[in-house]
């Protein structure tokens, strides 16, 4: 049988994945499709970030990573825009099927946790939310114990000849990224003398800002939909989301802002 559009993309299987839990409440379709689309975009972002890490690890020309990073930033804009679509659902429309979600919660998105780990925001508690021995937990454990994209960037700078301190390079992979005054000195020098690498640094700032924008929009969407109630599955809802705001992924790139001078 010749390859066709629908067989290549497995359209029949894809369109069969929207299984209602409610007695076919109209708005549940939108809710399912939006979140399935989120997960597909998370998968693509991980694919791109792993590719960028590979480029940095092999010490290829950093310009080759620009294209993939800009793609990630564009995907982030799509994720934010999808909140606009979800917000066309009123609180009462969401309540029409919310109870049918039982213990299911976006808090359980393991791909989002993988993204956080990849971006250097490590928290072991998220691993323990999944049963021991499951494939999901193994995936998260692997990400948790793997270097972040910031670590790969630091290694790349070291190989380029910059004085990245050994304590930064030897920091355990399962620790979150923390600021370093020595790294900040290197970054300030780069901004003044190496435009290509400085440009990549600015893409990382865009990425950090984009993640914060997504977190904020997600928070406000949840707040306008369920207020201060607990989230589905018993999660902390809005309060948890508030606590995750304004935590920079790449703190050194923000710290140096106040040190720029002519």
matplotlib code that plots the C-alpha trace (Angstrom):
import matplotlib.pyplot as plt

x = [0.0, 1.5, 2.4, -0.3, -0.6, -2.9, -1.0, 2.3, 0.9, -1.3, -4.3, -6.9, -5.0, -4.5, -8.1, -9.1, -7.1, -9.8, -11.6, -14.3, -14.5, -17.8, -21.1, -19.8, -19.7, -19.1, -16.0, -14.1, -13.0, -11.2, -9.6, -8.2, -6.9, -5.2, -3.4, -2.4, -1.0, 1.0, 2.5, 3.5, 5.2, 7.0, 8.3, 9.6, 11.2, 13.0, 14.1, 15.5, 17.2, 18.9, 20.1, 21.5, 23.2, 24.8, 26.2, 27.6, 29.0, 30.8, 32.1, 30.7, 30.3, 27.7, 26.0, 24.7, 22.6, 20.9, 18.4, 17.1, 17.0, 14.9, 12.6, 12.2, 11.4, 8.8, 7.2, 7.0, 5.0, 2.6, 2.3, 1.4, -1.1, -2.8, -3.7, -5.8, -7.7, -8.2, -9.5, -12.4, -13.8, -15.7, -15.4, -18.9, -18.0, -14.9, -16.9, -19.3, -16.7, -14.0, -15.2, -14.8, -11.0, -10.8, -7.1, -5.7, -3.8, -1.5, 0.8, 1.5, 3.0, 6.3, 7.5, 7.2, 9.3, 11.8, 11.9, 12.5, 15.4, 16.9, 16.8, 18.6, 15.7, 16.2, 13.8, 13.8, 10.4, 8.8, 10.5, 8.9, 5.4, 5.6, 5.7, 9.1, 10.2, 7.8, 9.2, 8.1, 10.1, 13.1, 12.9, 12.7, 15.6, 17.7, 17.0, 17.5, 21.0, 22.0, 23.7, 21.4, 21.8, 23.5, 26.1, 26.8, 27.1, 29.7, 31.7, 31.6, 32.9, 35.7, 36.7, 36.6, 39.2, 37.2, 38.0, 34.9, 35.8, 36.1, 33.5, 30.9, 32.0, 32.1, 28.8, 26.6, 24.2, 21.3, 21.7, 19.8, 21.8, 23.0, 24.8, 28.5, 30.4, 33.3, 30.9, 29.4, 32.8, 33.4, 29.9, 30.5, 33.8, 32.0, 29.3, 32.0, 34.3, 32.4, 29.2, 28.2, 28.4, 26.8, 24.0, 23.5, 23.4, 20.6, 18.7, 19.0, 17.6, 14.7, 14.2, 14.2, 11.8, 9.6, 9.3, 8.3, 5.7, 4.2, 4.2, 2.4, -0.2, -0.8, -1.2, -3.7, -5.7, -6.0, -6.9, -9.7, -11.0, -11.0, -9.9, -8.2, -9.6, -7.3, -6.3, -7.5, -6.0, -5.7, -2.7, -2.2, -3.5, -2.8, -0.6, 1.8, 1.9, 2.6, 5.6, 7.1, 7.1, 10.1, 12.7, 15.3, 16.7, 20.0, 20.6, 24.1, 22.6, 20.2, 22.8, 25.1, 22.4, 23.2, 26.9, 26.6, 28.3, 29.4]
y = [0.0, 3.4, 5.9, 8.6, 11.7, 10.1, 6.9, 8.7, 11.0, 8.2, 10.5, 7.9, 7.0, 10.6, 11.5, 8.6, 9.9, 12.3, 10.1, 11.8, 11.1, 13.1, 12.2, 14.2, 17.7, 20.0, 21.8, 18.7, 18.3, 21.6, 20.8, 17.4, 18.8, 21.8, 19.6, 16.9, 19.7, 21.0, 17.6, 17.4, 20.8, 19.7, 16.7, 19.0, 21.4, 18.5, 17.3, 20.7, 21.3, 17.9, 18.8, 22.1, 20.4, 18.0, 20.9, 22.5, 19.2, 18.6, 22.2, 22.9, 26.5, 28.0, 29.7, 26.2, 26.2, 29.5, 28.1, 25.4, 27.9, 30.3, 27.4, 26.7, 30.4, 30.3, 27.2, 29.0, 31.8, 29.1, 27.7, 31.1, 31.7, 28.4, 29.8, 32.4, 29.5, 27.8, 31.0, 31.0, 28.3, 29.9, 28.7, 27.1, 25.3, 23.9, 22.9, 20.9, 18.2, 18.9, 16.3, 13.6, 14.3, 12.6, 12.6, 13.6, 16.9, 18.9, 18.8, 15.2, 16.3, 14.4, 16.0, 19.4, 18.1, 16.8, 20.3, 21.9, 19.4, 20.0, 23.8, 23.3, 23.5, 20.3, 19.0, 15.4, 15.5, 15.4, 12.1, 10.5, 11.5, 8.5, 4.8, 3.3, 1.1, 2.8, 4.0, 7.6, 7.6, 6.1, 8.9, 11.6, 10.0, 10.1, 13.8, 14.6, 13.1, 14.5, 17.9, 20.8, 23.0, 25.6, 23.1, 22.2, 25.9, 26.3, 23.4, 24.9, 28.2, 26.4, 24.6, 28.0, 29.2, 31.1, 30.8, 28.9, 27.8, 24.1, 24.3, 25.3, 22.6, 19.9, 20.8, 17.7, 17.4, 16.9, 20.4, 23.4, 26.2, 28.8, 32.1, 32.4, 35.7, 34.2, 33.1, 36.6, 38.2, 35.8, 36.7, 40.4, 40.0, 37.9, 40.6, 43.2, 41.1, 38.2, 39.1, 35.6, 34.0, 37.1, 36.6, 33.1, 34.4, 36.7, 33.8, 32.0, 35.1, 35.0, 31.4, 32.2, 35.0, 32.9, 30.2, 32.9, 34.3, 30.8, 30.3, 33.6, 33.1, 29.6, 30.9, 33.6, 31.1, 28.8, 31.6, 33.0, 29.5, 28.0, 30.9, 29.8, 26.2, 23.3, 22.1, 18.9, 15.8, 17.7, 19.8, 23.2, 25.0, 28.7, 28.8, 26.3, 28.1, 31.4, 29.9, 28.8, 32.3, 34.5, 31.8, 32.4, 29.5, 31.2, 33.6, 34.7, 36.2, 38.3, 39.3, 40.9, 43.3, 45.8, 45.7, 46.7, 50.1, 51.9]
z = [0.0, -1.0, 1.6, 2.0, 4.0, 6.5, 6.8, 7.3, 10.0, 11.5, 11.3, 12.1, 15.3, 16.2, 15.8, 18.0, 21.0, 22.1, 24.5, 26.6, 30.4, 30.7, 29.0, 26.0, 27.5, 24.5, 26.0, 27.0, 23.4, 23.5, 26.8, 25.6, 22.3, 23.8, 26.3, 23.8, 21.6, 24.6, 25.1, 21.4, 21.6, 24.8, 22.9, 20.1, 22.5, 24.2, 20.8, 19.9, 23.3, 23.1, 19.7, 20.9, 23.8, 21.4, 19.3, 22.4, 23.7, 20.4, 20.4, 17.0, 15.9, 18.2, 15.3, 14.3, 17.5, 16.7, 14.3, 16.8, 19.7, 17.6, 16.8, 20.5, 21.2, 18.4, 20.0, 23.3, 21.7, 20.3, 23.9, 25.2, 22.4, 23.2, 26.5, 24.6, 23.0, 26.3, 27.9, 25.5, 27.9, 30.8, 34.4, 34.2, 31.0, 32.6, 35.7, 33.4, 33.1, 35.8, 38.3, 35.6, 35.5, 38.9, 40.0, 36.6, 36.7, 34.5, 37.5, 36.4, 33.0, 33.1, 29.9, 31.5, 34.4, 31.8, 30.3, 33.7, 34.4, 30.9, 31.6, 35.0, 37.4, 39.3, 42.0, 43.0, 44.5, 41.0, 40.4, 43.5, 42.3, 39.9, 40.9, 41.2, 38.3, 35.8, 32.4, 33.3, 36.5, 34.7, 32.1, 34.8, 36.7, 33.6, 32.9, 36.6, 36.5, 33.2, 32.5, 31.8, 28.7, 30.8, 31.9, 28.2, 27.5, 30.3, 28.9, 25.5, 26.8, 28.6, 25.4, 23.6, 26.1, 28.7, 32.4, 33.6, 37.2, 37.9, 40.7, 38.1, 35.6, 38.4, 40.0, 40.3, 37.4, 39.7, 41.3, 40.0, 38.3, 40.7, 40.1, 40.0, 40.2, 38.2, 35.4, 35.4, 34.8, 31.8, 30.4, 30.7, 28.8, 26.1, 25.7, 25.0, 22.8, 21.2, 19.4, 18.2, 21.7, 23.2, 20.7, 21.9, 25.5, 24.5, 23.0, 26.4, 28.0, 25.6, 26.5, 30.2, 29.7, 27.5, 30.1, 32.7, 30.3, 29.8, 33.6, 34.2, 31.5, 32.7, 36.3, 35.3, 33.1, 36.1, 38.4, 36.2, 35.7, 39.3, 41.5, 44.7, 44.6, 44.7, 41.2, 39.6, 41.3, 44.5, 43.4, 45.1, 42.0, 41.8, 45.0, 43.5, 40.2, 42.0, 43.8, 40.5, 39.1, 38.7, 39.3, 36.6, 34.8, 33.9, 36.9, 35.7, 32.5, 34.6, 37.3, 34.7, 33.5, 36.2, 35.3, 31.7, 30.9, 27.9]

ax = plt.figure().add_subplot(projection="3d")
ax.plot(x, y, z, "-o")
ax.set_aspect("equal")
plt.show()
